[in-house]
Amino acid sequence: MVHHTPAGSDSLISAPSARPARTWLVVLAACAGQFLVVLDVSVVNVALPSMRADLGMTAAGLQWVVNLYSIAFAGFMLLGGRASDIFGRKLTFLVGLALFTAASLAGGLAQEGWQLLTARAAQGLGAAVLAPATLTILTSAVPEGAARTRAIGTWSAVGAGGGAAGGFVGGLLTETLSWRWVLLINVPIGALVLVGAYFWLTESHAREGRRLDLPGAVLVTAGLATLAYGIVQTEAEGWTAAETLVPLLLGLLLVGAFLAVEARAKAPLMPLKLFRVRAVSVANAAMFVNGSAMFCMWFFMTLYAQNVLGYSPLGAGLALVPSSLAIVTGSKLAPRLMPRVGARNLAAIGTLVAAAGFGWQSTMGAHDSYATAILGPGILMMLGAGLASTPLASLATSGAAPGDAGLVSGLINTSRTMGGALGLAVLSTVAASRTGGGTSAEALTAGYALAFRTGAGVLVIGAVLIVVGLAGVGRERDGEA
């Protein structure tokens, strides 16, 4: 773990009083918050069939249990990042975690489908406020260089572990208790982290006297949510139906309006000048592209394990444990490999390794063995994801000014999560188009396989983007580390 603290007014820990143990506690609090918000992206996957049976939800409603969280999470994360810069990292961390914990309680107690969906959206909003503060707290507590690279690697590993552990945790809780505990488990953990963060963290502000760009936040969230809704509609209505085209066009108009507002706002939510920094713009584009494929892995793998191979919720979760360990391993190896290989090269290699895993997964059959249908490709996919995430996060954050640290942290999470939300909508539609309404093991497998094959192609595009767009950038950043 990290044992260094920085000098400078932006630090969460003042240099004279800083102690290695205190720094460790700050990093622990930041990583715990990140673990919770990422865990809840995937923890509900294995519980979806139980939720549907208990609350009488439709198949489309189940997809929105995942998507509402992701869209609110990603759509308001830029606002959360800017809030941490203006109001203070500690305050936004505490507020976000409190909202997240309260929404988890409401979701776990839901008696109707709409109540669960509302709680999931509120969870996403809390996560959007909390998540940017976690990375900013960490980078403020650890000086730029090798120590920060290791800290970001730990943060990436914990976040990856949260997403990876979701299947196992969700399966265990669903089978031994009930689906409600995939949400209720956040309540005692969130309360514990709240108490620890209150005492361990000290406040810091990057900017005073700035206003939040609420119109920008509403426009970008509404635009992305409307786009996702339009994509989901293609499954039932097709791409040319009015039910699909209207929300797609409206979503594009809202996103365009967001960009127009940002270009003229005195205190924009997302200063467009940030994208003139090549490391920031390309790393975030790569995060979006990679996230659109990698996010969907857990969703389709858990459905394949339960709906095709006949695994129980706990069995499906256990089946993905090796993949969980692989992504954590990749995230922890990345900081050691970056100085030797280069951040850009390592990100590209990791993306291609993940693409190979997706290609392997796309060959799955309705009666395949665990070793070839889940174990091997799952390890390859998630090892690659772990290797790619740390260098991309390091490149994006090192290219930003200190006053924009929270915003850039939010932008990273926004790119990855919104890419995942839109990717899930697209790949679910791709899978449904191949399944054609069939419910047999063979029909479902054909749909899942096409989704993985499409994901492999997307990841190859992501690798090309990294190699071409970050040419000459990776080595420079590695030299700083």
Secondary structure, 3 states (H helix, E strand, C coil): CCCCCCCCCCCCCCHHHCCHHHHHHHHHHHHHHHHHHHHHHHCCHHHHHHHHHHHCCCHHHHHHHHHHHHHHHHHCHHHHHHHHHHHCHHHHHHHHHHHHHHHHHHHHCCCCHHHHHHHHHHHHHHHHHHHHHHHHHHHHHCCCCHHHHHHHHHHHHHHHHHHHHHHHHHHHHHHHCCCCHHHHCHHHHHHHHHHHHHHHCCCCCCCCCCCCCHHHHHHHHHHHHHHHHHHHHHHHHCCCCHHHHHHHHHHHHHHHHHHHHHHHCCCCCCCHHHHHCHHHHHHHHHHHHHHHHHHHHHHHHHHHHHHHCCCCHHHHHHHCHHHHHHHHHHHHHHHHHHHHHCHHHHHHHHHHHHHHHHHHHCCCCCCCCHHHHHHHHHHHHHHHHHHHHHHHHHHHHHCCCHHHHHHHHHHHHHHHHHHHHHHHHHHHHHHHHHHCCCCCHHHHHHHHHHHHHHHHHHHHHHHHHHHHHCCCCHHHHHHHC
